[in-house]
Amino acid sequence: MYHYTDFDAAFLKARNAQFRAQVERRIDGSLTEDEFKPLRLMNGLYLQLHAYMLRVAIPYGTLNSAQMEQLAMIADKWDKGYGHFTTRQNIQYNWPELRDVPDMLDALAEVNMHAIQTSGNTIRNVTADHFAGAAADEIADPRPVAELIRQWSTDHPEFQFLPRKFKVAVSGSPHDRAVIKAHDIGLRIVERDGARGYEVVVGGGLGRTPMIGKVLYDFVADEDLLPTLEAIVSVYNLLGRRDNKYKARIKITVHENGIDDIRDRVDARYALIRPQFGGVDQQMLARITSDFAAPAFKTAPETAYHHARQHDPAFRSWSDTNLSEHRAPGYAIVSISLKAHGKTPGDASSAQMRILAGLARRYGHDELRISHEQNVILPHVHKEDLPSVYAALKAAGLGTANIGLISDIIACPGMDYCALATARSIPIAQEIATHFDALKLEHDIGPLKIKISGCINACGHHHVGHIGILGLDRAGVENYQITLGGDGTEDATIGERAGPGFSADEIIPAVERLVMAYLDLRTEPSETFLQTYRRLGLAPFKTALYPQAQANAA
């Protein structure tokens, strides 16, 4: 992973000292809240429903054991003993005192972490495939270029006050695990005639007006990527709407002007600025890439793994759902569920963080990843070590065998924490998980992604859920709309709204009717919910959702 230089350390020290002085001025009243707000947002500090919230960047989802242990220490010392991992591969602390935030930032700097640009109308934390550097289908590790983009965008003088927030995601595989088509800019590493480059997608995004991004360029060479990104963001900065925050994202800019007009503008800007990029960025990329050299994979027997598969049904179930194919012989990628039935999706206690850090150090070449699906990944584990890893996870409450299943739910904090939320998300996710666990149907149902948002901002990615749930306020009562058929992969699709919403008491039975209809409609157990929906369309699922309406029509 990337190693901070003396410049990086000095930059963080100076930035944190600056914010410490700003906090002191806010506390003594020299700054009003309105004056302090843009300053705190530049450093990842929100004022939520009940308290401040600090959002810490985990660039492209990669961290090591020392960093995870520091996150645990921060949770114990300055919060309530836990952290919340988000769909942006960040961690959030929901209960810090304002006076403690500068100390928290200094503690983060000790392990080369920060909260810069995790908020505000700027380029946010760059995300990437959580299997980066490990996936069997990977063309190239996307993290070096994600790090280059992070450095380029951090405190970029032209892009600190964009029309709206701006999100970039990078994937190095044909199978998209980073939801790149739902980002302002999505990058996919591709090969053409033996050369490596990038497919560049722009104008994706969820929220109030969900849109799938459009391909701006099908191939951009390595040396042309950074000037291309600068040209795109420059055009958006000039053209993006500032008169209406609901129309300020680049997806609206692309929609209103058309992809061809945007391409012409980007081409013109690129031609103007390209001479300024004399190759220093490629020198930086080469140095960064050396930091991401693959670990020294070991060669060992797999006896313990196969024995556990044969004799331990719980381990076999976990290995069936939570392991993915690794590019190195004898290794597996371990996805660790933060979705134990009835727990808050994405939350990890400080004790669990320390367990994860210890496992990474002992068995995982000292690497951890955070996924946009709010889980933790050990990307490099030899199969011989998997029974030991599973035993430790199980003892820590982290051994749930549900990755990709109905209880592996993405959920935003909702009205339990967020000042913008219009409904609760966490209790709905918890009830769905415990309900289907009680029915013992989860593994029979198979792959099914439920995503829940507590407001129209769609932080829970409900638009790209196979079943998406959006919580709204209807005359002071929580109302939950359902969308169906969404997909966040390379075949990205916005889900279709099924019909009228449901009350909090009605939403769990409604989801059960959907699932039971799917089990009746599928042609065979291997046909997934999404495949069944694409084959049959909305109609039979709508009939299942609204049986009374069908009865009245009859």
C-alpha positions as CSV (number, residue, x, y, z in Angstrom):
1,M,0.0,0.0,0.0
2,Y,1.0,3.6,-0.4
3,H,3.8,4.9,1.9
4,Y,3.5,8.5,3.0
5,T,6.5,10.7,2.3
6,D,7.9,13.5,4.5
7,F,5.9,15.9,2.4
8,D,2.7,14.0,3.1
9,A,3.4,14.0,6.8
10,A,4.2,17.7,6.9
11,F,1.1,18.5,4.9
12,L,-1.2,16.6,7.3
13,K,0.5,18.2,10.3
14,A,0.0,21.7,9.0
15,R,-3.6,21.0,7.9
16,N,-4.5,19.6,11.3
17,A,-2.9,22.5,13.1
18,Q,-4.9,24.9,11.0
19,F,-8.2,23.1,11.8
20,R,-7.3,23.0,15.5
21,A,-7.1,26.8,15.5
22,Q,-10.5,27.0,13.7
23,V,-12.1,24.7,16.3
24,E,-10.7,26.8,19.1
25,R,-12.2,29.9,17.5
26,R,-15.6,28.2,17.2
27,I,-15.5,27.1,20.8
28,D,-14.6,30.6,22.1
29,G,-17.3,32.2,19.9
30,S,-14.9,33.9,17.5
31,L,-16.5,32.0,14.6
32,T,-20.3,31.5,14.2
33,E,-21.6,28.2,13.1
34,D,-22.3,29.6,9.7
35,E,-18.7,30.7,9.4
36,F,-17.4,27.4,10.8
37,K,-19.5,25.2,8.6
38,P,-17.4,25.3,5.4
39,L,-14.2,24.9,7.4
40,R,-15.4,21.8,9.2
41,L,-16.8,20.3,6.1
42,M,-13.4,20.6,4.4
43,N,-12.2,18.4,7.2
44,G,-14.9,15.8,7.2
45,L,-16.9,17.1,10.2
46,Y,-20.7,17.1,10.0
47,L,-23.3,18.3,12.4
48,Q,-25.8,15.4,12.5
49,L,-29.2,14.9,14.2
50,H,-27.8,14.4,17.7
51,A,-24.1,15.2,17.6
52,Y,-21.1,15.9,15.4
53,M,-20.0,13.1,13.0
54,L,-16.4,12.7,11.7
55,R,-16.0,10.9,8.4
56,V,-12.6,9.5,7.9
57,A,-11.3,8.6,4.5
58,I,-10.1,5.1,3.7
59,P,-8.8,5.8,0.2
60,Y,-9.9,3.1,-2.3
61,G,-10.8,1.0,0.8
62,T,-7.3,-0.1,1.7
63,L,-5.8,-0.1,5.2
64,N,-3.4,-2.2,7.2
65,S,-3.5,-3.6,10.7
66,A,-1.9,-0.6,12.4
67,Q,-4.5,1.7,10.9
68,M,-7.4,-0.5,11.9
69,E,-6.1,-0.7,15.4
70,Q,-5.8,3.1,15.5
71,L,-9.4,3.3,14.3
72,A,-10.4,1.1,17.2
73,M,-8.4,3.3,19.7
74,I,-10.2,6.4,18.4
75,A,-13.6,4.7,18.8
76,D,-12.8,3.9,22.4
77,K,-11.1,7.2,23.4
78,W,-13.3,9.7,21.7
79,D,-16.5,8.0,20.6
80,K,-18.8,5.2,21.9
81,G,-16.6,2.2,21.1
82,Y,-17.6,1.5,17.5
83,G,-17.4,2.9,14.0
84,H,-19.7,2.8,11.0
85,F,-18.2,1.7,7.6
86,T,-20.0,3.4,4.7
87,T,-20.7,2.9,1.0
88,R,-17.9,5.3,0.2
89,Q,-15.3,3.0,1.9
90,N,-15.1,5.5,4.7
91,I,-15.5,5.1,8.5
92,Q,-17.8,7.4,10.4
93,Y,-17.7,8.3,14.1
94,N,-21.1,9.4,15.2
95,W,-20.5,10.9,18.7
96,P,-17.3,13.0,18.9
97,E,-17.1,16.1,21.0
98,L,-16.0,19.1,18.9
99,R,-13.1,19.8,21.3
100,D,-11.8,16.3,20.7
101,V,-11.8,16.3,16.9
102,P,-8.4,17.9,16.4
103,D,-6.9,15.2,18.7
104,M,-8.7,12.6,16.6
105,L,-7.2,14.0,13.4
106,D,-3.7,14.0,14.9
107,A,-4.2,10.4,15.9
108,L,-5.2,9.6,12.4
109,A,-2.1,11.3,11.0
110,E,0.1,9.1,13.2
111,V,-1.0,6.2,10.9
112,N,-1.2,8.2,7.6
113,M,-4.9,8.7,7.6
114,H,-7.1,11.9,7.4
115,A,-10.6,13.2,6.9
116,I,-9.8,15.7,4.1
117,Q,-12.4,16.1,1.4
118,T,-14.8,13.5,2.8
119,S,-17.4,16.3,2.6
120,G,-18.0,19.5,0.7
121,N,-18.4,20.4,-2.9
122,T,-15.1,18.9,-4.0
123,I,-13.7,15.6,-5.2
124,R,-14.5,13.1,-2.5
125,N,-12.7,9.9,-1.4
126,V,-11.7,7.9,-4.4
127,T,-13.2,4.4,-4.2
128,A,-12.2,1.2,-6.0
129,D,-12.9,-2.5,-6.3
130,H,-12.5,-4.0,-2.8
131,F,-10.9,-7.1,-4.4
132,A,-8.2,-4.9,-6.0
133,G,-4.8,-6.6,-6.3
134,A,-6.4,-10.0,-5.5
135,A,-9.2,-10.8,-7.9
136,A,-8.7,-13.6,-10.4
137,D,-10.4,-11.7,-13.1
138,E,-8.4,-8.5,-12.7
139,I,-6.6,-6.9,-15.6
140,A,-4.6,-4.6,-13.4
141,D,-4.7,-3.3,-9.8
142,P,-6.7,-0.1,-9.8
143,R,-5.3,1.2,-6.5
144,P,-2.1,2.9,-7.9
145,V,-4.1,5.1,-10.2
146,A,-6.7,5.7,-7.5
147,E,-3.9,7.0,-5.3
148,L,-2.6,9.2,-8.1
149,I,-6.1,10.7,-8.4
150,R,-6.3,11.2,-4.6
151,Q,-3.1,13.1,-4.6
152,W,-4.1,15.2,-7.7
153,S,-7.5,16.1,-6.3
154,T,-6.4,16.8,-2.7
155,D,-6.6,20.6,-2.2
156,H,-6.6,21.1,-6.0
157,P,-7.0,24.9,-6.2
158,E,-9.5,24.8,-9.0
159,F,-11.8,22.2,-7.6
160,Q,-12.4,23.1,-4.0
161,F,-15.8,24.8,-4.7
162,L,-17.4,22.8,-7.4
163,P,-21.1,23.1,-8.1
164,R,-21.7,20.0,-6.1
165,K,-19.8,17.0,-4.6
166,F,-17.9,14.9,-7.0
167,K,-17.2,11.1,-6.8
168,V,-14.7,9.0,-8.6
169,A,-14.5,5.2,-8.7
170,V,-12.0,2.9,-10.4
171,S,-12.3,-0.8,-11.4
172,G,-9.6,-3.0,-12.7
173,S,-11.8,-6.0,-13.7
174,P,-14.4,-6.7,-16.4
175,H,-16.8,-7.5,-13.6
176,D,-17.7,-4.2,-11.9
177,R,-17.5,-4.4,-8.1
178,A,-17.1,-0.6,-7.6
179,V,-20.5,0.6,-9.1
180,I,-18.5,2.8,-11.5
181,K,-21.6,3.6,-13.6
182,A,-23.3,5.3,-10.7
183,H,-20.4,7.8,-10.1
184,D,-19.7,11.2,-11.5
185,I,-16.6,9.7,-13.1
186,G,-16.2,5.9,-13.4
187,L,-12.9,4.4,-14.7
188,R,-12.5,0.8,-15.9
189,I,-9.1,-0.5,-16.8
190,V,-9.1,-2.0,-20.3
191,E,-6.6,-3.4,-22.8
192,R,-6.4,-2.6,-26.5
193,D,-3.7,-4.0,-28.8
194,G,-1.6,-4.9,-25.8
195,A,-1.7,-1.5,-24.3
196,R,-3.4,-0.6,-21.0
197,G,-5.8,2.3,-20.7
198,Y,-9.2,3.3,-19.3
199,E,-12.8,3.4,-20.3
200,V,-14.1,6.7,-19.0
201,V,-17.7,6.9,-17.9
202,V,-19.3,10.2,-16.8
203,G,-22.6,11.5,-15.5
204,G,-23.7,8.6,-13.3
205,G,-25.3,9.1,-9.9
206,L,-28.2,8.2,-7.7
207,G,-30.1,10.5,-5.4
208,R,-33.1,12.6,-6.4
209,T,-32.5,12.0,-10.1
210,P,-30.8,8.6,-10.6
211,M,-28.9,8.1,-13.8
212,I,-26.5,5.5,-15.3
213,G,-23.3,7.1,-16.5
214,K,-22.4,7.3,-20.2
215,V,-19.2,6.3,-21.9
216,L,-17.3,9.5,-22.7
217,Y,-14.2,7.7,-24.0
218,D,-13.8,4.0,-24.6
219,F,-10.0,4.2,-24.3
220,V,-7.7,6.7,-22.7
221,A,-4.0,5.9,-22.4
222,D,-2.2,5.9,-19.1
223,E,-0.3,9.1,-19.8
224,D,-3.5,10.9,-20.9
225,L,-5.7,10.0,-18.0
226,L,-4.9,12.8,-15.5
227,P,-5.2,15.6,-18.1
228,T,-8.5,14.0,-19.3
229,L,-9.8,14.0,-15.7
230,E,-8.7,17.6,-15.2
231,A,-10.5,18.6,-18.4
232,I,-13.7,16.8,-17.4
233,V,-13.8,18.4,-14.0
234,S,-12.9,21.8,-15.4
235,V,-15.7,21.7,-17.9
236,Y,-18.2,20.7,-15.2
237,N,-16.9,23.4,-12.9
238,L,-17.7,26.0,-15.5
239,L,-20.9,24.5,-16.9
240,G,-22.5,22.9,-13.9
241,R,-25.6,24.4,-12.4
242,R,-25.1,26.6,-9.3
243,D,-28.6,28.1,-9.3
244,N,-30.3,24.9,-8.1
245,K,-28.5,22.4,-5.9
246,Y,-30.8,19.6,-7.0
247,K,-29.6,20.1,-10.6
248,A,-25.9,20.8,-9.8
249,R,-24.4,17.3,-10.2
250,I,-22.6,16.4,-13.4
251,K,-25.3,13.9,-14.3
252,I,-27.7,16.8,-14.9
253,T,-24.9,18.7,-16.8
254,V,-24.5,15.7,-19.1
255,H,-28.3,15.2,-19.4
256,E,-29.0,18.9,-20.2
257,N,-26.1,19.3,-22.7
258,G,-25.8,15.8,-24.1
259,I,-22.8,13.5,-24.1
260,D,-21.6,14.7,-27.5
261,D,-21.5,18.3,-26.5
262,I,-19.7,17.5,-23.2
263,R,-17.2,15.4,-25.2
264,D,-16.5,18.4,-27.5
265,R,-16.0,20.7,-24.6
266,V,-13.7,18.2,-22.8
267,D,-11.7,17.7,-26.0
268,A,-11.2,21.5,-26.3
269,R,-10.2,21.9,-22.7
270,Y,-7.9,18.8,-22.9
271,A,-6.1,20.3,-26.0
272,L,-5.4,23.5,-24.0
273,I,-4.1,21.9,-20.8
274,R,-2.4,18.7,-22.1
275,P,1.0,20.5,-22.7
276,Q,1.1,21.3,-18.9
277,F,1.4,17.6,-18.1
278,G,5.0,16.9,-18.9
279,G,5.2,13.4,-17.5
280,V,5.7,14.2,-13.8
281,D,2.3,12.4,-13.1
282,Q,3.7,9.3,-14.8
283,Q,6.8,9.4,-12.7
284,M,4.6,9.7,-9.6
285,L,2.4,6.8,-10.8
286,A,5.5,4.6,-11.3
287,R,6.6,5.4,-7.7
288,I,3.1,4.8,-6.4
289,T,2.8,1.5,-8.3
290,S,6.0,0.2,-6.7
291,D,4.2,0.6,-3.3
292,F,1.5,-1.8,-4.4
293,A,3.7,-4.7,-5.2
294,A,2.0,-8.1,-4.5
295,P,2.9,-9.7,-1.2
296,A,5.1,-12.8,-1.1
297,F,2.5,-15.4,-1.4
298,K,3.4,-18.7,0.3
299,T,3.1,-22.3,-0.9
300,A,1.5,-24.6,1.5
301,P,-0.9,-27.7,1.6
302,E,-4.6,-27.2,1.8
303,T,-5.3,-30.2,4.1
304,A,-7.0,-28.3,6.9
305,Y,-9.2,-26.4,4.5
306,H,-10.5,-29.5,2.8
307,H,-10.9,-31.3,6.1
308,A,-13.0,-28.4,7.5
309,R,-15.1,-28.3,4.3
310,Q,-15.8,-32.0,4.7
311,H,-16.5,-32.2,8.4
312,D,-17.7,-28.8,9.5
313,P,-21.1,-27.8,8.0
314,A,-20.9,-24.3,9.4
315,F,-17.4,-23.7,7.9
316,R,-18.6,-25.2,4.6
317,S,-21.6,-22.8,4.5
318,W,-19.4,-19.8,5.3
319,S,-16.8,-20.8,2.7
320,D,-19.5,-21.2,0.1
321,T,-20.8,-17.6,0.6
322,N,-17.9,-15.6,1.9
323,L,-14.9,-16.7,-0.2
324,S,-14.0,-15.5,-3.7
325,E,-11.5,-16.7,-6.2
326,H,-8.0,-15.3,-5.8
327,R,-5.4,-14.9,-8.6
328,A,-2.7,-16.7,-6.6
329,P,-2.8,-20.5,-6.4
330,G,-3.9,-21.8,-2.9
331,Y,-5.3,-18.4,-1.8
332,A,-8.8,-17.1,-1.3
333,I,-10.4,-13.6,-0.8
334,V,-12.3,-13.5,2.5
335,S,-15.3,-11.3,2.8
336,I,-16.2,-10.7,6.4
337,S,-19.8,-9.8,7.0
338,L,-20.7,-6.8,9.2
339,K,-24.3,-7.9,8.8
340,A,-24.9,-10.3,11.6
341,H,-28.6,-10.9,11.8
342,G,-30.2,-8.1,13.8
343,K,-27.1,-5.9,13.9
344,T,-26.6,-2.5,12.4
345,P,-25.2,-2.9,8.8
346,G,-21.7,-1.6,8.6
347,D,-21.0,-1.2,12.3
348,A,-18.0,-2.7,13.9
349,S,-17.0,-2.5,17.6
350,S,-13.5,-1.5,18.6
351,A,-13.0,-5.1,19.8
352,Q,-14.0,-6.5,16.4
353,M,-11.7,-4.0,14.7
354,R,-8.8,-5.3,16.8
355,I,-9.7,-8.9,15.9
356,L,-9.7,-8.0,12.2
357,A,-6.4,-6.2,12.5
358,G,-4.9,-9.2,14.2
359,L,-6.1,-11.6,11.5
360,A,-4.7,-9.4,8.8
361,R,-1.4,-9.3,10.5
362,R,-1.2,-13.0,11.2
363,Y,-2.9,-14.5,8.1
364,G,-3.6,-11.8,5.6
365,H,-0.2,-10.2,4.6
366,D,-1.2,-7.2,6.7
367,E,-3.9,-6.0,4.3
368,L,-7.6,-5.2,4.9
369,R,-10.2,-3.7,2.6
370,I,-13.5,-1.9,3.2
371,S,-16.2,-2.7,0.6
372,H,-18.9,-0.3,-0.7
373,E,-21.3,-2.9,0.6
374,Q,-20.2,-2.1,4.2
375,N,-18.2,-5.3,4.8
376,V,-14.5,-5.9,5.5
377,I,-12.2,-7.9,3.3
378,L,-9.1,-10.0,3.9
379,P,-7.8,-10.0,0.3
380,H,-5.0,-12.5,0.7
381,V,-5.6,-15.6,2.9
382,H,-4.1,-19.0,2.2
383,K,-6.7,-21.7,2.2
384,E,-4.8,-23.7,4.9
385,D,-5.4,-20.8,7.3
386,L,-9.1,-20.4,6.6
387,P,-10.3,-22.7,9.4
388,S,-8.3,-20.7,11.9
389,V,-9.6,-17.4,10.4
390,Y,-13.2,-18.6,10.5
391,A,-12.9,-19.8,14.1
392,A,-11.6,-16.4,15.2
393,L,-14.3,-14.6,13.3
394,K,-17.1,-16.7,14.7
395,A,-15.9,-16.1,18.2
396,A,-16.0,-12.3,17.6
397,G,-19.5,-12.3,16.1
398,L,-18.1,-11.8,12.6
399,G,-18.6,-15.3,11.1
400,T,-22.0,-14.8,9.5
401,A,-22.3,-16.7,6.3
402,N,-24.4,-14.3,4.3
403,I,-22.3,-12.4,1.8
404,G,-24.5,-11.6,-1.2
405,L,-27.6,-13.0,0.5
406,I,-30.8,-11.3,1.6
407,S,-29.5,-10.2,5.0
408,D,-26.3,-8.7,3.5
409,I,-28.2,-5.4,3.3
410,I,-26.7,-2.0,2.5
411,A,-28.4,0.6,4.8
412,C,-27.7,4.3,5.4
413,P,-27.8,5.6,9.0
414,G,-31.3,7.0,8.3
415,M,-33.3,8.9,10.9
416,D,-31.4,7.3,13.8
417,Y,-28.5,9.6,13.0
418,C,-28.9,11.7,9.9
419,A,-30.5,15.2,10.0
420,L,-31.5,14.8,6.3
421,A,-33.3,11.5,6.7
422,T,-37.0,11.2,6.4
423,A,-37.4,7.6,7.7
424,R,-35.4,5.0,9.6
425,S,-33.3,2.5,7.6
426,I,-31.4,0.5,10.3
427,P,-34.5,-1.0,12.0
428,I,-35.9,-2.1,8.7
429,A,-32.7,-3.8,7.7
430,Q,-32.5,-5.5,11.0
431,E,-36.1,-6.8,10.8
432,I,-35.6,-8.1,7.3
433,A,-32.5,-9.9,8.3
434,T,-33.9,-11.5,11.4
435,H,-37.2,-12.4,9.7
436,F,-35.6,-14.4,6.9
437,D,-33.1,-15.9,9.3
438,A,-36.1,-17.2,11.3
439,L,-37.7,-18.6,8.1
440,K,-34.4,-20.4,7.3
441,L,-34.8,-19.5,3.6
442,E,-31.8,-17.3,3.1
443,H,-29.5,-19.8,1.4
444,D,-32.4,-21.3,-0.6
445,I,-33.2,-17.8,-1.9
446,G,-29.6,-17.3,-3.1
447,P,-28.0,-14.1,-4.3
448,L,-30.3,-11.1,-3.6
449,K,-29.2,-7.6,-2.9
450,I,-31.5,-5.4,-0.8
451,K,-30.4,-1.8,-0.4
452,I,-32.2,0.7,1.9
453,S,-32.1,4.5,1.9
454,G,-33.7,6.7,4.6
455,C,-34.2,9.7,2.2
456,I,-34.1,10.7,-1.5
457,N,-30.3,11.3,-1.3
458,A,-29.9,7.5,-1.8
459,C,-26.9,7.0,0.4
460,G,-28.1,3.4,0.7
461,H,-27.9,2.9,-3.1
462,H,-31.5,1.7,-3.2
463,H,-31.8,2.5,-6.9
464,V,-29.4,-0.3,-7.8
465,G,-30.7,-2.9,-5.4
466,H,-32.4,-6.0,-6.7
467,I,-34.9,-4.9,-4.2
468,G,-34.5,-1.2,-3.3
469,I,-36.3,0.4,-0.4
470,L,-36.7,4.2,0.0
471,G,-38.0,5.6,3.2
472,L,-40.0,8.8,3.0
473,D,-42.1,11.0,5.2
474,R,-45.8,11.0,4.3
475,A,-47.7,13.5,6.5
476,G,-45.5,12.6,9.4
477,V,-45.6,8.9,8.9
478,E,-42.8,6.8,7.6
479,N,-43.6,5.3,4.2
480,Y,-41.4,2.9,2.3
481,Q,-41.3,2.7,-1.5
482,I,-40.0,-0.4,-3.3
483,T,-38.0,-0.5,-6.5
484,L,-37.2,-3.7,-8.3
485,G,-34.6,-4.9,-10.8
486,G,-31.8,-2.5,-10.0
487,D,-28.2,-3.6,-10.6
488,G,-24.9,-2.0,-9.6
489,T,-22.6,-4.2,-11.7
490,E,-21.3,-3.8,-15.3
491,D,-24.9,-4.2,-16.4
492,A,-26.0,-1.3,-14.2
493,T,-29.7,-0.6,-14.2
494,I,-31.9,1.8,-12.2
495,G,-34.7,-0.2,-10.4
496,E,-38.3,0.3,-11.4
497,R,-40.7,1.7,-8.9
498,A,-43.3,-1.0,-8.0
499,G,-46.2,1.2,-6.9
500,P,-47.5,2.9,-3.7
501,G,-45.3,2.7,-0.6
502,F,-45.8,0.7,2.6
503,S,-45.9,1.7,6.3
504,A,-43.1,0.5,8.6
505,D,-45.4,-2.3,9.8
506,E,-46.2,-3.4,6.2
507,I,-42.8,-3.4,4.6
508,I,-41.5,-6.7,6.0
509,P,-44.6,-8.6,4.9
510,A,-44.3,-6.9,1.5
511,V,-40.7,-8.1,1.0
512,E,-41.7,-11.6,2.1
513,R,-44.4,-11.6,-0.6
514,L,-41.8,-10.6,-3.2
515,V,-39.5,-13.3,-2.2
516,M,-42.1,-16.0,-2.1
517,A,-43.3,-15.0,-5.5
518,Y,-39.7,-15.3,-6.8
519,L,-39.4,-18.8,-5.3
520,D,-42.6,-19.8,-7.1
521,L,-41.6,-18.1,-10.4
522,R,-38.0,-19.1,-10.9
523,T,-37.4,-21.9,-13.3
524,E,-34.7,-23.6,-11.2
525,P,-32.9,-22.9,-7.9
526,S,-29.9,-21.5,-9.8
527,E,-32.0,-18.7,-11.4
528,T,-31.4,-15.7,-9.3
529,F,-34.0,-13.1,-8.2
530,L,-32.6,-10.6,-10.7
531,Q,-32.6,-13.1,-13.5
532,T,-36.2,-14.0,-12.8
533,Y,-37.2,-10.3,-12.7
534,R,-35.4,-9.6,-16.0
535,R,-37.1,-12.6,-17.6
536,L,-40.7,-11.8,-16.4
537,G,-40.7,-8.1,-15.8
538,L,-42.5,-6.2,-13.1
539,A,-46.1,-7.5,-13.5
540,P,-46.0,-10.8,-11.5
541,F,-44.1,-9.1,-8.7
542,K,-46.5,-6.2,-8.6
543,T,-49.3,-8.7,-8.3
544,A,-47.6,-10.3,-5.3
545,L,-46.9,-6.9,-3.7
546,Y,-50.5,-5.6,-4.0
547,P,-52.8,-8.6,-3.7
548,Q,-55.7,-6.5,-2.5
549,A,-55.5,-4.3,-5.6
550,Q,-55.6,-7.4,-7.8
551,A,-58.6,-8.7,-5.8
552,N,-60.5,-5.4,-6.2
553,A,-59.8,-5.3,-9.9
554,A,-61.2,-8.8,-10.3
